[in-house]
Amino acid sequence: TPNIDALKKQSLLLTQYHTSPRCSPSRAKLMSGRHEFMSGVTDTRRMRERMSLDTITLAQALKTAGYATGMFGKWHMGNEGPYRPENRGFDECWVYEKGARMAATISHNGKSQRMAGTYPTDLFFKKATEWIDAQRQAKTPFFVYLAPKSPHGPFKEDPSDMPNEDYKKFLGTHPEMTVQIAKIFWEIENIDKRVGEMMKQLEKWGIADETLFIFIASDNGASGTSKIYNAGMKGQKGHPYQGGTRVPAFFRWPGGGIKGGAESAALTSQMDIMPTLLEMTGAPLTEQIKKQVEGRSLVPLIKNPAADWDDDRHLVHHVGAWKQGQAAQSKHARVAIQNKRFTLVNNEELYDLKADPGETNNVIAEHPEIVETLRKAYDKWWEKVTPRMINEDQ
């Protein structure tokens, strides 16, 4: 990923940035500025991926600050009319709906069409770049949410489910390499190329340095490739361990004062993006938004990566996806609550992330006070989110 690597060197890297363990919940966290369960999103299916209609989205909030808003890629927070992105604050929407990667159904502002022979990721980057150009010419400030479906299964043995056979170059390069992983690697490489092309276009237009570029590497932990590389972390997508939630995230914005090569180890979250952008853009903070948003603005860290950050912060990573009617019984199933140093997993495993970032040594018997503090914080959190799980009867 040479293009993404180059951008990272020009950016502020958040080394302790957490998404959710699964897809739709992580997207809901990004769009709402709060834990996904507070918006009713506890799964990726069974109608429990629908983000509650009383949620003010990031796009809706930015529109009040005069921003044009575009969404390109995977939405996955409700397919029914009122839940769709074109009805949640986005002016322009190119959305993956369903189907194999080379025979996908894609909608444009609510009108669906099957696009055989089109690789969706390339289409989304192309349409996003064209839309940015239109906003640039109109001198309209813009917000782009670009969320490629790739890399994502299913991966078939048939080469025709890919746009070409370049993925084969990865076969045989590692003892754990499979056709599936080779295709994942190719799709990552392709995203890198498209990111590079987009940045070159922004530079050509003379707006690259004034445009805040946020790269979040994934909506959850590694899937399929963790045996080859997972940064020493335990678990992967669908797990409450660090390998399921901790992902690379960086901010490039030379015109906004971000110096390349900066890093911050503050405990940060997907829910922090919305309050950050609202503060940066001066979007009105209505009482409803103030009540909704749980995340913290990252502006202090952007101004000074070494700025103080409250070490008492807690993040809850719940996999959810329980069977219908099993929410109460799933309170302590596949869940972690962490602060900056410790993480309590499934209410019975405690790991010291400072001494043991790979979560290999359960030290629950050695820190009873820490365990009690985390359990009390989690009980309080569960009590708060339970009434907001509004999709559980589906």
Summary of the structure (lengths in Angstrom):
residues: 394
radius of gyration: 20.6
end to end distance: 41.0
largest distance: 62.2
contacts: 1259
relative contact order: 0.16
helix: 37%
strand: 17%
